[in-house]
Amino acid sequence: MASSASAAAAEPESAADLAVGRAFRLPAAALAIGVAAVAAVAVFSATQGAAGLPAGGVLSAILDRVPMLGVESTLSERQESILFEIRMPRMVLGMLVGGSLAMAGAAYQGVFRNPLADPYLLGVSAGAGFGAVLALGFDLDVGWGPFDAVSAAAFVGALVAVSLSAAIARGPGSSPATLLLAGVAMAALFSASQTFALQRLSDTRAREVLSWLFGQLNTSGWEQVWVLGPYFVVCGLLLVLHRRHLDVMRVGDAEAASLGLDPARARLVIIIAASVLTAAAVSVSGLIAFVGLVVPHIVRLLVGSSYRAIVPLSALFGAAFLGFVDVGARTLLSPAELPVGVITALVGAPFFAFILWRGKAVAA
């Protein structure tokens, strides 16, 4: 009997040892996969289009611009112009937007302890979109500091939306599903507000804004990359630095405080950083749904539930995911172009429905 008890007691310990080993081994493998996926999608994106560019030529042209390598480009002057002035800016922008939305989604899932939270479902994207619509449609001059008018208006809308969702979720009778339902309500409210605002615009301006709302990555140079880049670096760094706090807060505020963490301060920093990141992404790409839901779940399946791995890996896999989706948006109906947000919704909506159909989501 004693030996049986000892064997039974040894089983959980062995399982725990395996889990610990998995927690330390798989993130390294996942990191390598993520980097390889980003590199592969970058080359694939650069070669696809009406003017086909050879992969070898793309690589040689990129390496030719690296000092002291001595690699000579095999592309013509016209091909280099297409690569560096059209395709690469769009590819980099798509990856920045994908990484931003995925990282923000992972942060929201951790800070609200709800695996179904993401910028779109929490109404954050709709709030940011409403602010951006006001700035675009009515030429509002509301920029300040490093924020241009669209980014500033989008940030305010995003922060209002997530604050209202969180306030409703903390009301009497709240449950894990309350936050999701509050986000749906906020998304409906701000979407209706967008429609009302569109009615006040001229037909030409309304069509431009509506096209933007569907989600697009049209760019005529590097300007939008420079707009989003600083937000991605600063806010992304804040989220990465606070990723351990997300793990600590999973045990509850009282326990987190006993471990030396100020949960209120950490939550505020994470929400603001994720909201600014979402707002900046929305301001340059429009509303692109479900990236913040799908990608963190895929990462969670690969590396487990620790946000120490989920947050940074979501940035990599989000970049690869949206970069690949953008290739489809550009080429599936060529010479016409599909809105990127339409394709992500076609992928994300069934994924979301599958999570609900299972009856439980992957634990956050």
Order of alpha helices (4+ residues) and beta strands (2+ residues): alpha-alpha-alpha-alpha-alpha-alpha-alpha-alpha-alpha-alpha-alpha-alpha-alpha-alpha-alpha
